Amino acid sequence: MAANIDAARAQVIEQAKVDIFSQVQAEDNAKQAHAIGRAFISDTITAPTKEMYEYAVRASLGDDVYDEPCTKILEAHMAKLTGKEAAMFVPSGTMSNQLALRTHLKQPPYSVLCDHRAHIARYEAGGTAFHSGAQLDYATPANGHHLTLDDIKEHVVLGSDVHSCPTAIIELENTLNGTIIPQADVIAISDFAHAHDIKMHLDGARIWHVAAETATPIKELCDPFDSVSLCFSKGLGAPIGSCLVGTKEFITRARWFRKLFGGGMRQTGFMAASAAYALTHHFPLLPAVHARTRRLENGLKELGVRITSGAETCMVFYDPSPIGVSYAELITRAKTLPDPIHIAGSRLVVHIQTTDAVVDDFLALVKQLAQEKRDAGFDPSAQCAQAKTVGKSSIYVKVSQADLDKVQREAPART
Ligand SMILES: Cc1ncc(COP(=O)(O)O)c(C=O)c1O
């Protein structure tokens, strides 16, 4: 009997074993790192480096639902850096934003007012309605760039009319699509909000870029807000993690919701260490990233491409229709280069692992396509814009697989 159970147990244990590495893992990783350097799709694709992992492997071994030493140190640092009383490490920017909204919102009816392009409006799977039961109200910047107090006043819901859904939170995003909100506008909106008992939340996933570009301390950028979400896994290049900051009372409550959302993690020390490494070694690289983005923008302009949202930090939005090229054509041709470039639509994102060579290669491809179109008799006066806008503000156009397939089908055979 004992022999039988031992044999059965050995079999059960054997079935669970798995080796997830390929036969040529080092080569695969090198290829992946190369591809990341040649992808303009997002800065979330940046990969942890050997140096980051060497630092992270030394991390403390606590359980974060109780107390994780390295994570606590990172949280204390983030609270100090942002000038808030407390901070909480969370798995993602989406969870951080949603926890902030859930924690601020106490007694319905309530609504959250944000830019129509905001991450919480477009890319969080309707989380605000799901988690908080809140209505989202969208404001479109009249200046086509950023929300001002006038835009807010036009859309804010105040008063006690029972038909209305009062604004409980104004949510701003900085950077938004890579653009910077002037701090004077942030302060004007915040003063107005607080005078009306409205909370201010900042999606500061890329606040690092604002600080690096404008030389403004992080604390000053966060001061007008009751809560701020900051990401380590975008421009800073850590593999995972964001931080939510606010008052002690707010973070204590948010920690409860984090558990409820399923975001109470365990041995987070190595994640906190990766974030710390990114703050120390990658944050200083952002000014060079911004300079590379400007070079990309200038190169595109010189080739006759329309810029729909300029390179203020790490992103540039463009429209190639003035040179007769569609996004789908450009994506398809970039993918089939001998050394492919990965793009997905109207937005180009430069990150700390983007190479100078890929900027040159992309501009060379655009130049070649423009020439081919001219040779084929393209008439610039017949152009029709492909970039999508609401009001004057541009929205990310992601090209569908169906459009890519169509281009592929219609493409002339190339030698
Ligand atoms: C501005 C902004 N906020 C929040 C998020 C959400 O972050 P995550 O992907 O970690 O959930 C993103 C993701 O790219 C973002 O760009």
The ligand as an SDF file (V2000), in Angstrom:
LIG
                    3D

 16 16  0  0  0  0  0  0  0  0999 V2000
   -1.3970   56.8860  -19.0270 C   0  0  0  0  0  0  0  0  0  0  0  0
   -1.5460   55.4700  -18.5840 C   0  0  0  0  0  0  0  0  0  0  0  0
   -2.1440   55.2170  -17.4230 N   0  0  0  0  0  0  0  0  0  0  0  0
   -2.3260   53.9720  -16.9690 C   0  0  0  0  0  0  0  0  0  0  0  0
   -1.8630   52.9010  -17.6980 C   0  0  0  0  0  0  0  0  0  0  0  0
   -2.1340   51.5070  -17.1810 C   0  0  0  0  0  0  0  0  0  0  0  0
   -0.9980   50.8510  -16.8210 O   0  0  0  0  0  0  0  0  0  0  0  0
   -0.9540   49.2360  -16.7890 P   0  0  0  0  0  0  0  0  0  0  0  0
   -0.7670   48.8000  -18.1860 O   0  0  0  0  0  0  0  0  0  0  0  0
    0.2110   48.9700  -15.8960 O   0  0  0  0  0  0  0  0  0  0  0  0
   -2.2400   48.7790  -16.2060 O   0  0  0  0  0  0  0  0  0  0  0  0
   -1.2140   53.1030  -18.9060 C   0  0  0  0  0  0  0  0  0  0  0  0
   -0.7170   51.9560  -19.7000 C   0  0  0  0  0  0  0  0  0  0  0  0
    0.0000   52.0640  -20.6610 O   0  0  0  0  0  0  0  0  0  0  0  0
   -1.0710   54.4260  -19.3900 C   0  0  0  0  0  0  0  0  0  0  0  0
   -0.4730   54.6830  -20.5520 O   0  0  0  0  0  0  0  0  0  0  0  0
  1  2  1  0
  2  3  1  0
  2 15  2  0
  3  4  2  0
  4  5  1  0
  5  6  1  0
  5 12  2  0
  6  7  1  0
  7  8  1  0
  8  9  2  0
  8 10  1  0
  8 11  1  0
 12 13  1  0
 12 15  1  0
 13 14  2  0
 15 16  1  0
M  END
$$$$
